């Protein structure tokens, strides 16, 4: 079965089925809609996985909501995969990139490339609906709050820069 077909089956048969762990919601309530509306681009690689992830981050242009970089033969464990994604997310923050990587691994290694702002907005809507009620405190802090803190930090820095530029313009004008 092709990777596209495997991902479609996963999205429809697993991610789109209500689950008690997510307060009766689907594990990923946005996945099927994005897939059906052709807002997911899949990039398959057989080697140089992280090089491909970096290439996709460099060219990410919002023509799709999500880019999935996938390798059918897992090359590392999930913890290592997640660790790399979190390290890259911190680097993106330092570079002021509105990008966030999410990792997933079962039979396929996947990294999802998305806009931090859009992901966090969607997460906030799910939070209000109780989606995260069954998360452990550690998982919630690690997976959700780290991302939210990053976005708030970016927004504060942007506001400070704007204010400083406006003050400089007034002094020079």
Kinemage of the C-alpha trace (Angstrom):
@kinemage 1
@onewidth
@group {chain A} dominant
@subgroup {mainchain}
@vectorlist {calphas} color= white
{ca unk a 1} P 0.000 0.000 0.000
{ca unk a 2} L 1.307 3.469 -0.871
{ca unk a 3} L 2.168 5.933 1.866
{ca unk a 4} L -0.690 8.215 0.744
{ca unk a 5} L -3.195 5.365 1.158
{ca unk a 6} L -1.742 4.395 4.554
{ca unk a 7} L -2.039 7.971 5.812
{ca unk a 8} L -5.555 8.360 4.472
{ca unk a 9} L -6.622 5.132 6.204
{ca unk a 10} L -4.970 6.289 9.448
{ca unk a 11} L -6.706 9.667 9.281
{ca unk a 12} L -10.147 8.246 8.493
{ca unk a 13} L -10.061 5.052 10.559
{ca unk a 14} L -8.136 6.218 13.627
{ca unk a 15} L -7.811 9.989 13.900
{ca unk a 16} L -11.434 10.625 12.955
{ca unk a 17} L -13.048 8.253 15.471
{ca unk a 18} L -14.356 9.662 18.784
{ca unk a 19} L -12.245 8.517 21.719
{ca unk a 20} L -12.895 8.670 25.467
{ca unk a 21} L -9.253 9.696 26.033
{ca unk a 22} L -10.061 12.962 24.258
{ca unk a 23} L -13.311 13.618 26.095
{ca unk a 24} L -15.335 11.930 23.357
{ca unk a 25} L -13.715 13.886 20.544
{ca unk a 26} L -11.588 12.506 17.724
{ca unk a 27} L -7.842 12.218 18.412
{ca unk a 28} L -7.294 14.846 15.716
{ca unk a 29} L -10.549 16.693 15.002
{ca unk a 30} L -9.006 18.712 12.154
{ca unk a 31} L -7.176 15.947 10.276
{ca unk a 32} L -9.930 14.595 8.033
{ca unk a 33} L -11.134 18.024 6.922
{ca unk a 34} L -7.587 19.123 6.099
{ca unk a 35} L -6.968 15.871 4.200
{ca unk a 36} L -10.215 16.055 2.219
{ca unk a 37} L -9.616 19.724 1.364
{ca unk a 38} L -6.120 18.888 0.085
{ca unk a 39} L -4.473 20.970 2.823
{ca unk a 40} L -1.996 18.222 3.729
{ca unk a 41} L 1.114 17.668 1.648
{ca unk a 42} L 3.005 14.421 2.163
{ca unk a 43} L 6.725 14.263 1.495
{ca unk a 44} L 8.180 10.782 1.625
{ca unk a 45} L 11.862 10.184 2.142
{ca unk a 46} L 13.931 7.028 2.419
{ca unk a 47} L 17.012 8.619 3.961
{ca unk a 48} L 18.322 11.956 5.237
{ca unk a 49} L 15.083 12.464 7.157
{ca unk a 50} L 16.178 15.578 9.051
{ca unk a 51} L 17.591 17.163 5.910
{ca unk a 52} L 14.158 16.728 4.300
{ca unk a 53} L 12.411 18.200 7.366
{ca unk a 54} L 14.694 21.242 7.217
{ca unk a 55} L 14.086 21.650 3.472
{ca unk a 56} L 10.334 21.625 4.065
{ca unk a 57} L 10.610 24.190 6.863
{ca unk a 58} L 12.658 26.433 4.562
{ca unk a 59} L 10.015 26.353 1.806
{ca unk a 60} L 6.882 26.294 3.995
{ca unk a 61} L 4.578 28.887 2.435
{ca unk a 62} L 1.019 28.208 3.664
{ca unk a 63} L -0.084 26.590 0.403
{ca unk a 64} L -0.959 23.689 2.732
{ca unk a 65} L -1.926 23.738 6.409
{ca unk a 66} L 0.395 20.848 7.180
{ca unk a 67} L 3.357 19.189 5.539
{ca unk a 68} L 4.030 15.638 6.705
{ca unk a 69} L 7.573 14.424 6.214
{ca unk a 70} L 7.414 10.647 6.454
{ca unk a 71} L 9.730 7.676 6.301
{ca unk a 72} L 8.203 4.219 6.211
{ca unk a 73} L 11.148 2.566 7.943
{ca unk a 74} L 11.551 4.044 11.450
{ca unk a 75} L 15.175 5.009 11.990
{ca unk a 76} L 14.970 5.974 15.675
{ca unk a 77} L 12.750 5.587 18.710
{ca unk a 78} L 9.832 7.921 19.396
{ca unk a 79} L 11.515 9.673 22.331
{ca unk a 80} L 14.510 10.541 20.166
{ca unk a 81} L 12.202 11.776 17.389
{ca unk a 82} L 10.284 13.988 19.796
{ca unk a 83} L 13.504 15.264 21.355
{ca unk a 84} L 14.792 16.385 17.946
{ca unk a 85} L 11.496 18.113 17.142
{ca unk a 86} L 11.494 19.990 20.445
{ca unk a 87} L 15.116 21.050 19.938
{ca unk a 88} L 14.286 22.339 16.459
{ca unk a 89} L 11.219 24.142 17.829
{ca unk a 90} L 13.477 25.992 20.269
{ca unk a 91} L 15.817 26.903 17.434
{ca unk a 92} L 12.866 28.141 15.338
{ca unk a 93} L 11.880 30.348 18.277
{ca unk a 94} L 15.341 31.901 18.345
{ca unk a 95} L 15.072 32.495 14.594
{ca unk a 96} L 11.590 34.048 15.020
{ca unk a 97} L 9.989 31.443 12.735
{ca unk a 98} L 6.255 30.845 13.101
{ca unk a 99} L 6.807 27.090 12.681
{ca unk a 100} L 6.136 24.166 14.981
{ca unk a 101} L 7.068 20.526 14.496
{ca unk a 102} L 5.034 17.658 15.880
{ca unk a 103} L 6.294 14.089 15.889
{ca unk a 104} L 4.468 10.804 15.487
{ca unk a 105} L 5.736 7.295 15.109
{ca unk a 106} L 4.065 3.955 14.862
{ca unk a 107} L 4.993 1.964 11.785
{ca unk a 108} L 5.955 5.163 10.006
{ca unk a 109} L 8.147 7.995 11.259
{ca unk a 110} L 6.422 11.333 10.715
{ca unk a 111} L 7.068 14.963 11.461
{ca unk a 112} L 4.297 17.490 10.897
{ca unk a 113} L 5.372 20.987 9.842
{ca unk a 114} L 2.780 23.648 10.719
{ca unk a 115} L 2.370 27.288 11.639
{ca unk a 116} L 2.701 27.721 15.392
{ca unk a 117} L -0.002 30.393 15.413
{ca unk a 118} L -2.582 28.228 13.614
{ca unk a 119} L -1.775 25.162 15.707
{ca unk a 120} L -2.067 27.130 18.934
{ca unk a 121} L -5.359 28.754 17.861
{ca unk a 122} L -6.821 25.320 17.084
{ca unk a 123} L -5.503 23.989 20.390
{ca unk a 124} L -7.168 26.831 22.305
{ca unk a 125} L -10.531 25.927 20.757
{ca unk a 126} L -10.057 22.284 21.748
{ca unk a 127} L -9.054 23.300 25.269
{ca unk a 128} L -12.389 25.118 25.725
{ca unk a 129} L -14.220 21.939 24.685
{ca unk a 130} L -12.404 19.780 27.255
{ca unk a 131} L -10.208 17.973 24.741
{ca unk a 132} L -7.210 17.947 27.094
{ca unk a 133} L -9.119 17.013 30.272
{ca unk a 134} L -7.607 13.513 30.376
{ca unk a 135} L -4.038 14.597 29.726
{ca unk a 136} L -1.635 14.164 32.613
{ca unk a 137} L -0.287 17.418 34.000
{ca unk a 138} L 3.187 16.557 32.680
{ca unk a 139} L 1.899 15.803 29.166
{ca unk a 140} L -0.216 18.946 29.099
{ca unk a 141} L 2.675 21.127 30.232
{ca unk a 142} L 5.146 19.488 27.859
{ca unk a 143} L 2.940 19.283 24.777
{ca unk a 144} L 0.596 22.265 25.062
{ca unk a 145} L 1.960 24.833 27.493
{ca unk a 146} L 5.475 24.869 26.001
{ca unk a 147} L 3.984 25.781 22.645
{ca unk a 148} L 1.645 28.384 24.161
{ca unk a 149} L 4.493 29.972 26.147
{ca unk a 150} L 6.568 30.210 22.980
{ca unk a 151} L 3.781 31.995 21.130
{ca unk a 152} L 3.137 34.431 24.002
{ca unk a 153} L 6.861 35.148 24.240
{ca unk a 154} L 6.997 35.877 20.502
{ca unk a 155} L 3.962 38.176 20.741
{ca unk a 156} L 5.461 40.129 23.663
{ca unk a 157} L 8.758 40.561 21.828
{ca unk a 158} L 6.960 41.728 18.681
{ca unk a 159} L 4.960 44.276 20.720
{ca unk a 160} L 8.127 45.580 22.406
{ca unk a 161} L 9.896 45.951 19.062
{ca unk a 162} L 6.919 47.775 17.560
{ca unk a 163} L 6.766 50.145 20.523
{ca unk a 164} L 10.513 50.800 20.341
{ca unk a 165} L 10.301 51.511 16.604
{ca unk a 166} L 7.375 53.899 17.134
{ca unk a 167} L 9.290 55.708 19.903
{ca unk a 168} L 12.373 55.976 17.657
{ca unk a 169} L 10.226 57.373 14.831
{ca unk a 170} L 8.718 60.013 17.147
{ca unk a 171} L 12.155 61.094 18.353
{ca unk a 172} L 13.485 61.342 14.818
{ca unk a 173} L 10.364 63.028 13.408
